[in-house]
Amino acid sequence: MDHRLAELLDDLYREGRTHDEPLADRLLRLRNMTPAAARLVALLIRVQRSRSVLEIGTSNGYSALWFADALRDTGGRLTTVEIDAERVAAARRNLARAGLEDHVDVVHGDGADALAKAPDASFDLVVLDAERPAYVEYWPHLRRVLTPHGLVAVDNAVSHREQLTAFDGLVRRDGAFAVALHEVGDGLLTAVRRA
């Protein structure tokens, strides 16, 4: 990662924390992924040599910058989905500021719809950072859209563990995935398809 991008990421993270701090309504917050969690996902993209990544929950594009930088190294592409039009616009601006817009498709829409419309085996990695109670309903499509040895990464797996209990149990009972909880940032749950 070059110095210019690192500075932009630091600035965006600070701005996000300042924005969120006084807001009681979580839906008004930007709720950016922590740098530690975003860094881990970016590392997984590089290790996996991911070519196609889906992020559900773009916010202002903070984590998309991390992922797009990694995908620039692998020759891959990020599709990031956000339901809020103002945040879509902010994400596009931030990606352009970073010079990463050519590696990302920012989609204004619903995560469940994006998953339902995605072709089978179309994503090497899917990042979930949206409305956690919806993830259980996502699961059949998540399984379908993942490539062999594909990976699901779920943010807030420690900070909001109680909201992910049903999803965590569902994934662990599946049997086709190796599941691990990483206590970085707000916690990252990963599930790797065995074949």
Secondary structure by P-SEA (a helix, b strand, c coil): ccaaaaaaaaaaaaaaaaaaccccccccccccccaaaaaaaaaaaaaacccbbbbcccccaaaaaaaaaaaaaacbbbbbbbccaaaaaaaaaaaaaacccccbbbbcccaaaaaaacccccccbbbbcccccccccaaaaaaaaccccbbbbbcccccccccaaaaaaaaaaccccbbbbbccccbbbbbbccc
